[in-house]
Amino acid sequence: TLLREDERITDLNFLIGPKLYEANWLDLVKGGFIANVQCAEVWCPMTKEFFAEYLRKENSKKKQ
């Protein structure tokens, strides 16, 4: 699906090309075509220097 949760939705056409077909997601769920999702959160330590630079960034989009 051409769906994003950020402002970069316009990048999708450039990255993957135009949408050729669109299906109703409820029909896809009923047909068993939607995969089950497993999420995991991974925490990694940052060096002091890296963390200081991360905190220094004013634009929160650069903190993603």
mmCIF file as gemmi writes it, N, C-alpha and C atoms, coordinates in Angstrom:
data_model
loop_
_atom_site.group_PDB
_atom_site.id
_atom_site.type_symbol
_atom_site.label_atom_id
_atom_site.label_alt_id
_atom_site.label_comp_id
_atom_site.label_asym_id
_atom_site.label_entity_id
_atom_site.label_seq_id
_atom_site.pdbx_PDB_ins_code
_atom_site.Cartn_x
_atom_site.Cartn_y
_atom_site.Cartn_z
_atom_site.occupancy
_atom_site.B_iso_or_equiv
_atom_site.pdbx_formal_charge
_atom_site.auth_seq_id
_atom_site.auth_asym_id
_atom_site.pdbx_PDB_model_num
ATOM 1 N N . THR Axp A 1 ? 0.84 -1.182 0 1 0 ? 1 A 1
ATOM 2 C CA . THR Axp A 1 ? 0 0 0 1 0 ? 1 A 1
ATOM 3 C C . THR Axp A 1 ? 0.88 1.238 0 1 0 ? 1 A 1
ATOM 4 N N . LEU Axp A 2 ? 0.415 2.255 -0.636 1 0 ? 2 A 1
ATOM 5 C CA . LEU Axp A 2 ? 1.141 3.521 -0.638 1 0 ? 2 A 1
ATOM 6 C C . LEU Axp A 2 ? 0.713 4.325 0.577 1 0 ? 2 A 1
ATOM 7 N N . LEU Axp A 3 ? 1.248 3.961 1.709 1 0 ? 3 A 1
ATOM 8 C CA . LEU Axp A 3 ? 0.857 4.584 2.959 1 0 ? 3 A 1
ATOM 9 C C . LEU Axp A 3 ? 2.098 4.853 3.789 1 0 ? 3 A 1
ATOM 10 N N . ARG Axp A 4 ? 2.216 6.066 4.276 1 0 ? 4 A 1
ATOM 11 C CA . ARG Axp A 4 ? 3.319 6.436 5.163 1 0 ? 4 A 1
ATOM 12 C C . ARG Axp A 4 ? 2.749 7.274 6.286 1 0 ? 4 A 1
ATOM 13 N N . GLU Axp A 5 ? 3.455 7.286 7.399 1 0 ? 5 A 1
ATOM 14 C CA . GLU Axp A 5 ? 3.013 8.076 8.541 1 0 ? 5 A 1
ATOM 15 C C . GLU Axp A 5 ? 3.851 9.334 8.716 1 0 ? 5 A 1
ATOM 16 N N . ASP Axp A 6 ? 4.554 9.733 7.68 1 0 ? 6 A 1
ATOM 17 C CA . ASP Axp A 6 ? 5.315 10.976 7.739 1 0 ? 6 A 1
ATOM 18 C C . ASP Axp A 6 ? 5.019 11.786 6.478 1 0 ? 6 A 1
ATOM 19 N N . GLU Axp A 7 ? 5.7 12.898 6.326 1 0 ? 7 A 1
ATOM 20 C CA . GLU Axp A 7 ? 5.416 13.79 5.196 1 0 ? 7 A 1
ATOM 21 C C . GLU Axp A 7 ? 6.085 13.346 3.9 1 0 ? 7 A 1
ATOM 22 N N . ARG Axp A 8 ? 6.678 12.174 3.864 1 0 ? 8 A 1
ATOM 23 C CA . ARG Axp A 8 ? 7.403 11.733 2.671 1 0 ? 8 A 1
ATOM 24 C C . ARG Axp A 8 ? 6.573 10.846 1.746 1 0 ? 8 A 1
ATOM 25 N N . ILE Axp A 9 ? 5.282 10.965 1.806 1 0 ? 9 A 1
ATOM 26 C CA . ILE Axp A 9 ? 4.414 10.165 0.946 1 0 ? 9 A 1
ATOM 27 C C . ILE Axp A 9 ? 4.704 10.452 -0.524 1 0 ? 9 A 1
ATOM 28 N N . THR Axp A 10 ? 5.096 11.676 -0.844 1 0 ? 10 A 1
ATOM 29 C CA . THR Axp A 10 ? 5.385 12.016 -2.239 1 0 ? 10 A 1
ATOM 30 C C . THR Axp A 10 ? 6.639 11.317 -2.746 1 0 ? 10 A 1
ATOM 31 N N . ASP Axp A 11 ? 7.514 10.87 -1.854 1 0 ? 11 A 1
ATOM 32 C CA . ASP Axp A 11 ? 8.724 10.151 -2.265 1 0 ? 11 A 1
ATOM 33 C C . ASP Axp A 11 ? 8.405 8.758 -2.799 1 0 ? 11 A 1
ATOM 34 N N . LEU Axp A 12 ? 7.282 8.191 -2.407 1 0 ? 12 A 1
ATOM 35 C CA . LEU Axp A 12 ? 6.98 6.82 -2.802 1 0 ? 12 A 1
ATOM 36 C C . LEU Axp A 12 ? 6.845 6.67 -4.31 1 0 ? 12 A 1
ATOM 37 N N . ASN Axp A 13 ? 6.208 7.608 -4.965 1 0 ? 13 A 1
ATOM 38 C CA . ASN Axp A 13 ? 6.063 7.521 -6.414 1 0 ? 13 A 1
ATOM 39 C C . ASN Axp A 13 ? 7.429 7.51 -7.085 1 0 ? 13 A 1
ATOM 40 N N . PHE Axp A 14 ? 8.349 8.31 -6.588 1 0 ? 14 A 1
ATOM 41 C CA . PHE Axp A 14 ? 9.703 8.35 -7.139 1 0 ? 14 A 1
ATOM 42 C C . PHE Axp A 14 ? 10.442 7.046 -6.851 1 0 ? 14 A 1
ATOM 43 N N . LEU Axp A 15 ? 10.281 6.505 -5.647 1 0 ? 15 A 1
ATOM 44 C CA . LEU Axp A 15 ? 11.046 5.331 -5.233 1 0 ? 15 A 1
ATOM 45 C C . LEU Axp A 15 ? 10.532 4.027 -5.836 1 0 ? 15 A 1
ATOM 46 N N . ILE Axp A 16 ? 9.217 3.88 -5.941 1 0 ? 16 A 1
ATOM 47 C CA . ILE Axp A 16 ? 8.677 2.593 -6.397 1 0 ? 16 A 1
ATOM 48 C C . ILE Axp A 16 ? 7.839 2.688 -7.663 1 0 ? 16 A 1
ATOM 49 N N . GLY Axp A 17 ? 7.628 3.882 -8.159 1 0 ? 17 A 1
ATOM 50 C CA . GLY Axp A 17 ? 6.844 4.047 -9.372 1 0 ? 17 A 1
ATOM 51 C C . GLY Axp A 17 ? 5.376 4.28 -9.072 1 0 ? 17 A 1
ATOM 52 N N . PRO Axp A 18 ? 4.58 4.481 -10.106 1 0 ? 18 A 1
ATOM 53 C CA . PRO Axp A 18 ? 3.164 4.796 -9.901 1 0 ? 18 A 1
ATOM 54 C C . PRO Axp A 18 ? 2.377 3.58 -9.407 1 0 ? 18 A 1
ATOM 55 N N . LYS Axp A 19 ? 1.294 3.855 -8.723 1 0 ? 19 A 1
ATOM 56 C CA . LYS Axp A 19 ? 0.392 2.799 -8.249 1 0 ? 19 A 1
ATOM 57 C C . LYS Axp A 19 ? -0.374 2.251 -9.444 1 0 ? 19 A 1
ATOM 58 N N . LEU Axp A 20 ? -0.364 0.938 -9.599 1 0 ? 20 A 1
ATOM 59 C CA . LEU Axp A 20 ? -1.051 0.308 -10.718 1 0 ? 20 A 1
ATOM 60 C C . LEU Axp A 20 ? -2.425 -0.231 -10.342 1 0 ? 20 A 1
ATOM 61 N N . TYR Axp A 21 ? -2.602 -0.577 -9.076 1 0 ? 21 A 1
ATOM 62 C CA . TYR Axp A 21 ? -3.853 -1.184 -8.627 1 0 ? 21 A 1
ATOM 63 C C . TYR Axp A 21 ? -4.04 -0.866 -7.157 1 0 ? 21 A 1
ATOM 64 N N . GLU Axp A 22 ? -5.277 -0.666 -6.743 1 0 ? 22 A 1
ATOM 65 C CA . GLU Axp A 22 ? -5.559 -0.415 -5.337 1 0 ? 22 A 1
ATOM 66 C C . GLU Axp A 22 ? -6.683 -1.334 -4.889 1 0 ? 22 A 1
ATOM 67 N N . ALA Axp A 23 ? -6.438 -2.061 -3.81 1 0 ? 23 A 1
ATOM 68 C CA . ALA Axp A 23 ? -7.444 -2.958 -3.251 1 0 ? 23 A 1
ATOM 69 C C . ALA Axp A 23 ? -7.892 -2.428 -1.904 1 0 ? 23 A 1
ATOM 70 N N . ASN Axp A 24 ? -9.102 -2.756 -1.528 1 0 ? 24 A 1
ATOM 71 C CA . ASN Axp A 24 ? -9.622 -2.398 -0.217 1 0 ? 24 A 1
ATOM 72 C C . ASN Axp A 24 ? -8.91 -3.252 0.825 1 0 ? 24 A 1
ATOM 73 N N . TRP Axp A 25 ? -8.349 -2.621 1.843 1 0 ? 25 A 1
ATOM 74 C CA . TRP Axp A 25 ? -7.558 -3.374 2.817 1 0 ? 25 A 1
ATOM 75 C C . TRP Axp A 25 ? -8.418 -4.344 3.619 1 0 ? 25 A 1
ATOM 76 N N . LEU Axp A 26 ? -9.683 -4.028 3.83 1 0 ? 26 A 1
ATOM 77 C CA . LEU Axp A 26 ? -10.558 -4.971 4.544 1 0 ? 26 A 1
ATOM 78 C C . LEU Axp A 26 ? -10.761 -6.251 3.734 1 0 ? 26 A 1
ATOM 79 N N . ASP Axp A 27 ? -10.869 -6.117 2.42 1 0 ? 27 A 1
ATOM 80 C CA . ASP Axp A 27 ? -10.976 -7.301 1.565 1 0 ? 27 A 1
ATOM 81 C C . ASP Axp A 27 ? -9.692 -8.125 1.627 1 0 ? 27 A 1
ATOM 82 N N . LEU Axp A 28 ? -8.556 -7.451 1.698 1 0 ? 28 A 1
ATOM 83 C CA . LEU Axp A 28 ? -7.28 -8.161 1.805 1 0 ? 28 A 1
ATOM 84 C C . LEU Axp A 28 ? -7.17 -8.913 3.124 1 0 ? 28 A 1
ATOM 85 N N . VAL Axp A 29 ? -7.649 -8.299 4.205 1 0 ? 29 A 1
ATOM 86 C CA . VAL Axp A 29 ? -7.65 -8.969 5.513 1 0 ? 29 A 1
ATOM 87 C C . VAL Axp A 29 ? -8.54 -10.205 5.457 1 0 ? 29 A 1
ATOM 88 N N . LYS Axp A 30 ? -9.739 -10.044 4.929 1 0 ? 30 A 1
ATOM 89 C CA . LYS Axp A 30 ? -10.682 -11.17 4.841 1 0 ? 30 A 1
ATOM 90 C C . LYS Axp A 30 ? -10.121 -12.306 3.988 1 0 ? 30 A 1
ATOM 91 N N . GLY Axp A 31 ? -9.342 -11.963 2.97 1 0 ? 31 A 1
ATOM 92 C CA . GLY Axp A 31 ? -8.751 -12.975 2.096 1 0 ? 31 A 1
ATOM 93 C C . GLY Axp A 31 ? -7.467 -13.578 2.632 1 0 ? 31 A 1
ATOM 94 N N . GLY Axp A 32 ? -7.004 -13.097 3.788 1 0 ? 32 A 1
ATOM 95 C CA . GLY Axp A 32 ? -5.78 -13.636 4.38 1 0 ? 32 A 1
ATOM 96 C C . GLY Axp A 32 ? -4.501 -13.136 3.723 1 0 ? 32 A 1
ATOM 97 N N . PHE Axp A 33 ? -4.557 -11.985 3.074 1 0 ? 33 A 1
ATOM 98 C CA . PHE Axp A 33 ? -3.394 -11.466 2.36 1 0 ? 33 A 1
ATOM 99 C C . PHE Axp A 33 ? -2.545 -10.493 3.176 1 0 ? 33 A 1
ATOM 100 N N . ILE Axp A 34 ? -2.991 -10.15 4.369 1 0 ? 34 A 1
ATOM 101 C CA . ILE Axp A 34 ? -2.243 -9.22 5.212 1 0 ? 34 A 1
ATOM 102 C C . ILE Axp A 34 ? -1.443 -10.032 6.224 1 0 ? 34 A 1
ATOM 103 N N . ALA Axp A 35 ? -0.152 -9.803 6.263 1 0 ? 35 A 1
ATOM 104 C CA . ALA Axp A 35 ? 0.727 -10.555 7.169 1 0 ? 35 A 1
ATOM 105 C C . ALA Axp A 35 ? 0.536 -10.102 8.608 1 0 ? 35 A 1
ATOM 106 N N . ASN Axp A 36 ? 0.724 -11.029 9.524 1 0 ? 36 A 1
ATOM 107 C CA . ASN Axp A 36 ? 0.742 -10.683 10.939 1 0 ? 36 A 1
ATOM 108 C C . ASN Axp A 36 ? 2.036 -9.938 11.241 1 0 ? 36 A 1
ATOM 109 N N . VAL Axp A 37 ? 1.958 -9.011 12.153 1 0 ? 37 A 1
ATOM 110 C CA . VAL Axp A 37 ? 3.115 -8.173 12.471 1 0 ? 37 A 1
ATOM 111 C C . VAL Axp A 37 ? 3.669 -8.553 13.831 1 0 ? 37 A 1
ATOM 112 N N . GLN Axp A 38 ? 4.975 -8.613 13.905 1 0 ? 38 A 1
ATOM 113 C CA . GLN Axp A 38 ? 5.657 -8.783 15.182 1 0 ? 38 A 1
ATOM 114 C C . GLN Axp A 38 ? 6.588 -7.593 15.335 1 0 ? 38 A 1
ATOM 115 N N . CYS Axp A 39 ? 6.431 -6.861 16.416 1 0 ? 39 A 1
ATOM 116 C CA . CYS Axp A 39 ? 7.244 -5.677 16.656 1 0 ? 39 A 1
ATOM 117 C C . CYS Axp A 39 ? 8.231 -5.949 17.779 1 0 ? 39 A 1
ATOM 118 N N . ALA Axp A 40 ? 9.38 -5.336 17.67 1 0 ? 40 A 1
ATOM 119 C CA . ALA Axp A 40 ? 10.391 -5.44 18.72 1 0 ? 40 A 1
ATOM 120 C C . ALA Axp A 40 ? 11.048 -4.082 18.873 1 0 ? 40 A 1
ATOM 121 N N . GLU Axp A 41 ? 11.337 -3.725 20.089 1 0 ? 41 A 1
ATOM 122 C CA . GLU Axp A 41 ? 12.038 -2.473 20.362 1 0 ? 41 A 1
ATOM 123 C C . GLU Axp A 41 ? 13.467 -2.819 20.752 1 0 ? 41 A 1
ATOM 124 N N . VAL Axp A 42 ? 14.417 -2.205 20.075 1 0 ? 42 A 1
ATOM 125 C CA . VAL Axp A 42 ? 15.828 -2.48 20.328 1 0 ? 42 A 1
ATOM 126 C C . VAL Axp A 42 ? 16.482 -1.197 20.817 1 0 ? 42 A 1
ATOM 127 N N . TRP Axp A 43 ? 17.092 -1.265 21.965 1 0 ? 43 A 1
ATOM 128 C CA . TRP Axp A 43 ? 17.797 -0.119 22.529 1 0 ? 43 A 1
ATOM 129 C C . TRP Axp A 43 ? 19.295 -0.34 22.376 1 0 ? 43 A 1
ATOM 130 N N . CYS Axp A 44 ? 19.976 0.664 21.869 1 0 ? 44 A 1
ATOM 131 C CA . CYS Axp A 44 ? 21.43 0.6 21.717 1 0 ? 44 A 1
ATOM 132 C C . CYS Axp A 44 ? 22.036 1.817 22.4 1 0 ? 44 A 1
ATOM 133 N N . PRO Axp A 45 ? 23.094 1.624 23.158 1 0 ? 45 A 1
ATOM 134 C CA . PRO Axp A 45 ? 23.714 2.773 23.813 1 0 ? 45 A 1
ATOM 135 C C . PRO Axp A 45 ? 24.4 3.686 22.79 1 0 ? 45 A 1
ATOM 136 N N . MET Axp A 46 ? 24.421 4.973 23.094 1 0 ? 46 A 1
ATOM 137 C CA . MET Axp A 46 ? 25.121 5.948 22.255 1 0 ? 46 A 1
ATOM 138 C C . MET Axp A 46 ? 26.382 6.392 22.983 1 0 ? 46 A 1
ATOM 139 N N . THR Axp A 47 ? 27.395 6.712 22.212 1 0 ? 47 A 1
ATOM 140 C CA . THR Axp A 47 ? 28.574 7.308 22.835 1 0 ? 47 A 1
ATOM 141 C C . THR Axp A 47 ? 28.197 8.693 23.346 1 0 ? 47 A 1
ATOM 142 N N . LYS Axp A 48 ? 28.941 9.213 24.28 1 0 ? 48 A 1
ATOM 143 C CA . LYS Axp A 48 ? 28.654 10.543 24.832 1 0 ? 48 A 1
ATOM 144 C C . LYS Axp A 48 ? 28.677 11.602 23.741 1 0 ? 48 A 1
ATOM 145 N N . GLU Axp A 49 ? 29.632 11.501 22.84 1 0 ? 49 A 1
ATOM 146 C CA . GLU Axp A 49 ? 29.759 12.488 21.761 1 0 ? 49 A 1
ATOM 147 C C . GLU Axp A 49 ? 28.555 12.421 20.809 1 0 ? 49 A 1
ATOM 148 N N . PHE Axp A 50 ? 28.162 11.225 20.452 1 0 ? 50 A 1
ATOM 149 C CA . PHE Axp A 50 ? 27.03 11.051 19.549 1 0 ? 50 A 1
ATOM 150 C C . PHE Axp A 50 ? 25.746 11.564 20.198 1 0 ? 50 A 1
ATOM 151 N N . PHE Axp A 51 ? 25.536 11.231 21.475 1 0 ? 51 A 1
ATOM 152 C CA . PHE Axp A 51 ? 24.337 11.66 22.182 1 0 ? 51 A 1
ATOM 153 C C . PHE Axp A 51 ? 24.298 13.182 22.316 1 0 ? 51 A 1
ATOM 154 N N . ALA Axp A 52 ? 25.445 13.8 22.576 1 0 ? 52 A 1
ATOM 155 C CA . ALA Axp A 52 ? 25.5 15.258 22.682 1 0 ? 52 A 1
ATOM 156 C C . ALA Axp A 52 ? 25.103 15.904 21.351 1 0 ? 52 A 1
ATOM 157 N N . GLU Axp A 53 ? 25.575 15.351 20.241 1 0 ? 53 A 1
ATOM 158 C CA . GLU Axp A 53 ? 25.216 15.877 18.919 1 0 ? 53 A 1
ATOM 159 C C . GLU Axp A 53 ? 23.727 15.655 18.639 1 0 ? 53 A 1
ATOM 160 N N . TYR Axp A 54 ? 23.222 14.516 19.033 1 0 ? 54 A 1
ATOM 161 C CA . TYR Axp A 54 ? 21.797 14.208 18.877 1 0 ? 54 A 1
ATOM 162 C C . TYR Axp A 54 ? 20.937 15.222 19.628 1 0 ? 54 A 1
ATOM 163 N N . LEU Axp A 55 ? 21.309 15.539 20.844 1 0 ? 55 A 1
ATOM 164 C CA . LEU Axp A 55 ? 20.551 16.501 21.639 1 0 ? 55 A 1
ATOM 165 C C . LEU Axp A 55 ? 20.685 17.923 21.103 1 0 ? 55 A 1
ATOM 166 N N . ARG Axp A 56 ? 21.799 18.215 20.456 1 0 ? 56 A 1
ATOM 167 C CA . ARG Axp A 56 ? 22.059 19.549 19.935 1 0 ? 56 A 1
ATOM 168 C C . ARG Axp A 56 ? 21.171 19.88 18.733 1 0 ? 56 A 1
ATOM 169 N N . LYS Axp A 57 ? 20.714 18.89 17.999 1 0 ? 57 A 1
ATOM 170 C CA . LYS Axp A 57 ? 19.898 19.127 16.807 1 0 ? 57 A 1
ATOM 171 C C . LYS Axp A 57 ? 18.596 19.809 17.198 1 0 ? 57 A 1
ATOM 172 N N . GLU Axp A 58 ? 18.309 20.929 16.546 1 0 ? 58 A 1
ATOM 173 C CA . GLU Axp A 58 ? 17.084 21.668 16.834 1 0 ? 58 A 1
ATOM 174 C C . GLU Axp A 58 ? 15.888 21.067 16.115 1 0 ? 58 A 1
ATOM 175 N N . ASN Axp A 59 ? 16.124 20.537 14.939 1 0 ? 59 A 1
ATOM 176 C CA . ASN Axp A 59 ? 15.035 20.002 14.133 1 0 ? 59 A 1
ATOM 177 C C . ASN Axp A 59 ? 14.768 18.557 14.553 1 0 ? 59 A 1
ATOM 178 N N . SER Axp A 60 ? 13.601 18.294 15.116 1 0 ? 60 A 1
ATOM 179 C CA . SER Axp A 60 ? 13.287 16.953 15.61 1 0 ? 60 A 1
ATOM 180 C C . SER Axp A 60 ? 13.252 15.913 14.493 1 0 ? 60 A 1
ATOM 181 N N . LYS Axp A 61 ? 13.053 16.334 13.238 1 0 ? 61 A 1
ATOM 182 C CA . LYS Axp A 61 ? 13.04 15.384 12.126 1 0 ? 61 A 1
ATOM 183 C C . LYS Axp A 61 ? 14.413 14.752 11.938 1 0 ? 61 A 1
ATOM 184 N N . LYS Axp A 62 ? 15.457 15.442 12.357 1 0 ? 62 A 1
ATOM 185 C CA . LYS Axp A 62 ? 16.802 14.882 12.259 1 0 ? 62 A 1
ATOM 186 C C . LYS Axp A 62 ? 17.071 13.885 13.376 1 0 ? 62 A 1
ATOM 187 N N . LYS Axp A 63 ? 16.151 13.79 14.33 1 0 ? 63 A 1
ATOM 188 C CA . LYS Axp A 63 ? 16.312 12.859 15.446 1 0 ? 63 A 1
ATOM 189 C C . LYS Axp A 63 ? 15.598 11.535 15.186 1 0 ? 63 A 1
ATOM 190 N N . GLN Axp A 64 ? 15.146 11.333 13.988 1 0 ? 64 A 1
ATOM 191 C CA . GLN Axp A 64 ? 14.434 10.094 13.682 1 0 ? 64 A 1
ATOM 192 C C . GLN Axp A 64 ? 15.412 9.013 13.297 1 0 ? 64 A 1
